Amino acid sequence: VTGNSGSSIVISSISSSSRDPDMRNCNSLEEMVPMAYAHVESMSPRGLSAFWTLTSKFLRQTPNTRNPLQTSQMEHQLQTILAHTQKAIQSSAFGYRDLATTSLGLAKIVKLVRRGGRSKPRQILRDLLLGNAANGGLTKTHTLFRSIATASIPIRQDFDARSLSNLIYAFGVVECVPMFEDDGSTFFEILAAEAVMKLEDFRPQELSNLLWAYTKDDAPLSAGLFRLVADHITDHSTLKAYNGQDLANIVWAYATAKESHPKLFQKMASHIARLDNLDAFNSQALANILWAYATSQESSTELFGRVGRHIIALDSLEGFTPQALSITAWAYATSRQSSPLLFEKLSGAAIRRQYEFTSQNIGNFLWSYATNGQMDERLFASFAPSVSALLGSCNNQELTKIAWAYAVVNVPAPSLFDDTFLRACLKKEEEYTREELGQLHRWSVWQEGLESGYRLPSSLREKCSAAATSRVSEPSSLQANSAMPELSDIIGIAFDDSSPFAVENDQTVR
């Protein structure tokens, strides 16, 4: 449980211990840190775990400026509490629940301070937790979490599903997967074996957090974990216990890990499509689901139709970020799902918020319309100033997607395609793939037909022509809804922190 209810549960358990300070009435770090510091030698593992949980909560708040601590004073006190915590962990004083709670609190702190921020507590904790440790060149974060991993392994069988999920999730957040030299196993491999034996005890959110952690860059996919979890989910007759965020995060994890399980995707698609309404799914969850099905090439006309009708019926798309708008359009185009009314709705929302779009959002969004055969000339004309303003930040893929899309939809946009655009293309000459050169060739031929007077430099034009003649003939613009590039052409939709949105919403279970 997170939020106020979760905090009150932890704090009430602390107040029953005579060794721990009563932190229930603290309203800020400036209040809590001196209190914990005064009792640090006598604090129990439960008290220390609660301290780090509350620290992650207070870091999100505006710092208390009425009773500020001196920077040196707060730094010394936090350093002392952290050192005492690590010493207690290394001495095996922590039980499984306190290890899980402490690792989760510390992971959330690391995540927050990595994002920056000018508040004094964030700066102090950034110095204490990030950067290189004194031994072996490891970061301070990895040294600390390796201590937690070392303490957890001997008692791993004690962890219940909830604590095990939180422990694994915490290590995923900090992207730390220690390896143990005795048998070469990683911490995640060891915990995966434990999780498999307790799958029946995992609640939906705990499963989604577990899977999310195993999608991280350095996390090996252990011993069929994804297959076993998918089998576990599909073996149940109903998915009623899974909320919208759980469903979104689970399919996102399988797509991100490139783990195929058609039965799981079919079951979830059918479940979502037959719900009375999709009000439980926020825009980010819907975008995650669509992205996962498109990326996994798990076509579901039933699912895309249901989600499309839901979005069309919404009074407003204000809840959709530019990224969510872009991903939604991309998913329909990639999955060859035609929905003119949906694209019309997305277009209106995008035009109103075009100056919030990144170059990546724009490239994917416009590519999606051209690929899906949505010849929305108003959209392309409206976006020309935004694209022009972002040319300096476009990479080679974004430039060629944009050029190709305008050529397919046949919107000249002379204010965009000028000398500045040509210079931007020329700067990337050595970076284009064959597919991108083919897209740029389409634009070049189109410009010649328009007699615009703008031509690619001869060296680049020849490369584009050679790439185009080596490819299978491209369908005409009237057939653009079936002109699907290879997956290498459409990679590039990036999620913050490479994580499901539940991570942003702090929906971890404790």
NORCOR-V18982 format. One record per residue. PSI is psi in whole degrees, -180 to 180 (none if undefined). OMEGA is omega in whole degrees, 0 to 359 (999 if undefined). D_CENTER is the distance of its C-alpha to the mean C-alpha in whole Angstrom. Layout:
psi:omega:d_center
PSI:OMEGA:D_CENTER
PSI:OMEGA:D_CENTER
//
This chain:
psi:omega:d_center
132:177:21
175:179:19
-162:187:21
-40:182:25
-41:179:26
-41:182:24
-40:182:26
-33:178:29
-46:181:29
-46:185:28
-38:181:31
-34:178:34
-30:180:34
-41:186:34
-18:180:37
-12:181:39
128:182:39
-16:182:42
-21:188:40
144:176:37
152:178:37
101:184:36
14:185:33
-31:185:33
5:179:34
138:181:32
-2:182:31
166:175:29
-35:180:29
-28:176:32
-42:189:34
-39:186:32
-50:179:32
-35:179:36
-47:180:36
-39:180:34
-39:181:36
-23:182:39
11:191:39
-35:182:36
-22:183:39
-2:183:40
139:178:36
165:174:35
-36:178:32
-41:178:31
-42:179:32
-40:180:30
-38:178:27
-36:179:27
-47:182:27
-31:174:24
-46:180:22
-31:177:24
-43:179:24
-33:178:20
-48:184:21
-27:179:23
-23:179:21
-12:184:19
165:174:23
129:182:25
149:178:28
114:181:31
-6:181:33
-36:180:37
64:185:37
143:171:35
148:172:35
142:183:36
-45:181:34
-35:180:36
-48:180:36
-40:180:33
-45:179:32
-43:183:35
-44:178:34
-39:178:30
-40:179:31
-44:180:34
-41:179:32
-44:180:29
-40:179:32
-39:178:33
-48:182:30
-38:178:30
-42:179:33
-38:177:33
-46:182:30
-24:179:32
7:178:35
26:179:34
-22:184:35
135:171:31
179:186:31
-41:183:28
-41:180:27
-34:175:27
-44:180:25
-45:181:22
-43:179:23
-45:181:23
-37:179:20
-45:178:18
-46:180:19
-38:179:19
-42:178:16
-37:177:15
-47:179:18
-44:180:16
-42:181:13
-46:184:15
-24:175:17
-28:180:15
-11:180:14
-153:185:18
145:187:20
0:181:24
148:182:25
-47:179:28
-40:180:26
-42:180:23
-41:180:25
-47:182:27
-31:175:24
-43:179:22
-36:183:25
-32:189:26
-24:181:22
177:182:21
180:184:24
140:175:26
169:184:28
-22:186:32
128:167:32
5:178:31
3:176:28
153:175:25
159:178:23
-38:179:24
-47:182:21
-36:177:21
-45:180:25
-47:184:24
-26:173:22
-36:176:24
-41:179:27
-42:179:25
-45:181:24
-37:179:28
-27:185:29
-35:187:27
-46:182:28
-23:182:32
21:185:31
-29:180:28
-17:179:30
-23:185:31
130:171:27
173:186:27
-42:182:24
-48:180:22
-38:180:22
-42:178:21
-45:180:18
-38:179:18
-49:180:19
-43:179:17
-43:181:14
-44:179:15
-31:175:15
-40:180:12
-45:182:11
-3:179:14
52:179:13
119:179:17
86:183:19
148:175:22
140:182:25
128:193:28
-18:185:31
-41:178:34
6:178:32
7:180:29
149:173:27
163:179:23
-40:181:22
-34:177:20
-40:180:23
-44:182:25
-29:178:23
-42:179:22
-37:179:25
-40:181:26
-40:181:23
-38:181:25
-15:185:28
18:185:27
-36:182:24
-21:182:27
-8:182:26
132:172:22
164:184:21
-46:181:19
-34:177:16
-38:176:17
-42:181:17
-38:177:13
-38:178:12
-50:182:14
-40:179:13
-45:183:9
-36:183:11
2:173:13
-6:183:10
156:190:10
-43:187:12
12:183:15
111:179:15
145:179:18
107:195:18
129:163:21
50:175:24
24:182:23
-47:183:21
-41:179:19
-42:182:22
-38:178:23
-42:179:21
-43:177:21
-41:179:25
-43:182:25
-44:184:23
-22:178:25
-21:178:28
142:187:28
-22:184:30
156:176:27
23:183:24
-27:182:25
-12:183:23
124:176:20
178:184:18
-41:181:16
-39:178:13
-47:182:14
-43:181:15
-45:183:12
-34:182:10
-50:180:12
-33:175:13
-44:182:9
-44:181:10
-39:179:13
-42:181:12
-39:180:10
-3:182:13
38:178:15
116:182:17
134:173:20
81:185:21
-38:182:23
-40:179:24
-47:181:21
-39:179:20
-43:181:23
-44:182:24
-39:178:20
-45:180:21
-41:180:25
-48:182:24
-43:184:22
-26:184:24
6:175:27
151:180:26
-39:176:28
168:181:25
27:182:22
-22:180:22
-8:181:20
119:174:17
175:185:15
-35:180:14
-41:178:10
-43:179:11
-44:179:14
-40:178:12
-43:181:9
-49:181:13
-43:178:14
-43:183:12
-44:181:12
-39:179:16
-44:181:16
-38:181:15
-2:183:17
38:176:20
86:185:20
134:177:22
93:179:23
-35:180:25
-47:181:26
-50:182:22
-36:177:22
-43:181:25
-46:180:24
-40:179:21
-45:180:23
-37:179:26
-46:182:24
-42:180:22
-37:184:25
-12:181:27
142:179:25
-34:184:27
153:175:24
26:179:21
-27:180:21
-10:180:18
123:173:16
163:174:14
-37:178:15
-43:180:12
-40:176:12
-44:181:16
-46:181:15
-40:180:13
-49:179:15
-43:180:18
-42:183:17
-42:179:16
-40:179:20
-45:182:21
-35:182:20
4:180:21
41:179:25
116:182:24
130:177:27
80:184:27
-40:181:29
-37:177:28
-47:180:25
-34:177:24
-41:179:27
-45:180:25
-38:181:22
-46:180:24
-43:179:26
-39:182:23
-41:180:22
-41:180:25
-27:185:25
23:189:22
-32:183:22
-2:173:23
-10:183:19
142:170:18
170:177:17
-35:179:18
-44:177:16
-46:182:15
-46:181:19
-47:180:20
-38:183:17
-51:181:19
-39:176:23
-40:183:22
-42:180:21
-45:179:24
-42:182:27
-36:182:26
2:179:26
22:180:29
95:186:29
67:185:31
87:184:30
-34:179:32
-42:179:32
-49:184:28
-40:178:29
-40:181:31
-34:185:30
-12:184:27
-47:178:29
-37:179:29
-43:178:26
-44:181:25
-40:181:28
-22:184:27
6:184:24
-37:182:26
-23:181:26
-2:181:22
137:171:22
180:184:21
-38:181:23
-42:181:21
-41:178:21
-47:184:24
-34:175:26
-46:182:23
-47:180:25
-47:181:28
-43:183:28
-44:178:27
-37:179:30
-42:181:32
-44:182:32
-15:175:32
54:174:35
107:189:34
-45:178:36
63:181:34
-25:179:37
-18:180:35
-49:187:32
85:183:34
-162:181:36
-34:179:37
-42:178:34
-43:179:32
-41:178:34
-39:178:34
-40:178:30
-41:184:30
-34:180:33
-27:183:31
10:190:28
-38:183:31
1:186:31
-14:186:27
141:170:27
172:179:27
-41:180:29
-41:181:27
-38:176:27
-38:177:30
-40:178:31
-41:181:29
-32:176:31
-42:178:34
-43:179:34
-42:182:33
-45:179:36
-40:179:39
-44:180:38
-39:177:38
-40:178:42
-34:178:43
-13:185:42
45:183:44
-21:183:42
-4:180:43
121:181:40
147:175:40
151:174:38
149:189:39
-39:181:41
-43:180:40
-37:180:36
-39:179:38
-39:177:40
-42:181:36
-43:180:35
-42:180:38
-39:179:38
-39:182:35
-41:182:35
-18:180:39
-5:181:37
162:172:34
143:182:35
135:183:37
138:178:34
159:178:35
171:181:36
-28:179:34
-15:179:35
17:188:34
-21:180:30
-15:177:29
9:180:29
76:187:29
117:175:25
168:175:24
166:182:23
-30:180:20
-22:179:20
-23:190:21
0:174:18
144:178:15
-2:174:13
112:189:11
134:173:8
142:174:4
132:176:5
7:181:5
42:187:3
155:172:2
157:187:4
-13:176:6
-29:179:9
-42:178:8
-33:183:8
2:179:11
52:181:12
31:178:14
148:182:15
138:171:18
none:999:21
//
